């Protein structure tokens, strides 16, 4: 059973009696071989410093896992080499309880800034992934529209002009042209993504279009990784 903790003067932090370590007992931020934060490990380590019966307040905020911001200045001119943009892409941010984020900043040491090549590759991968997601979604939407049109024509044969023997010749030609255009766009982005080193890709390129769209949608659409449940569990 979760115990109820008394309010205290520092409402933006867990109360002192919920803390299992002193704020001075800093934790190294876990990173992988690329220098990118291992998010689940970080959350686990921070949670172990607080009594498990403590209930994190539901007020949320977006946490940049790569901090402080001063480590990632704005640089313009070179494609995909902008530390500030790299830091701000969705895979490098998490939607967390604000109290958890504040405690994380107190109890952990900031991660060392990744090498420039790592920043460039991940930023490039993210931008190509956005384009690939858009094209995959386009092909799926066009296929859906084509099926819908076929069903409408089947149920309403009078929509087809005389002389076409009940066949939606013009409509099918238009949809086929659109599909071919969408598929070409998808293939172009897929070829671009194949040039990104595998360790920086956000999706398995051997997956089908629907799986690619589903996986990338979970990465591209949110502004940050939703992590409240992972913290509250």
Phi, psi and omega in degrees: 000137177287130177272156180269125181264140181289144176295153180217177188290338180257076187295341183272006178227156173300143181297151183307324183283355175265350184275134180261353177222164175278149178304335181284347181274080188289149178249136173289135176289122182289133178229158178271188184294343178272347184093009178269145185295134173272095194298313183297322178295319179298312180301317181298314182295320179292320180298328181291349180270357182235141178309127183297344179276354180288134178261119180288130177303153187274353177297128187250158173209161179267123180254129172275117182291340177257106184217163359284165182299332181298337178287346188232073183289160176287126176230131182239159175115309182267127181302134175062018176235073179224101183306322181294319178292320178301313181298332190264000178287153188305319181296345180257015179227152179226143175269108188235161168302134183301322180297321178295316179299315180298318179293321178303317181294331180280320191267346182246156173268143180296145179289150175295143181295130179299161177298155182300323180297322178295314179300317181297313182297317183289323178293318177297316180300318182295317181292320177292322178300322177298316180293320179295318178300316181298318181288321177297318179295322179298315182296320180294320180293319179295319177298320179296317179295322179296316179295321180295319179296317179301320180292319179297316180295321180298320182277342182227068184301339180292348179290338183274133181295150177297147180102352179254009178053036178076006181265134180277064188299309184294314180299317181292325177295317179297314181293323179294320178298317179295319179298315180298320178296315180297318180295321177297318178296319178297315181295322178298315180292326178296319178295321176298317184291333178295341179278347178280133178307138184308324184290352179249001180280146180264359184208153176281118184287349177277350180289161178283171186301319182294322178291321177298313180297319181294315181294311182292329178300323179290343180260319187278318187292312180292149175282343178201161180289123179287119188231011182300316182297322179295325179284318185285339184297000000 
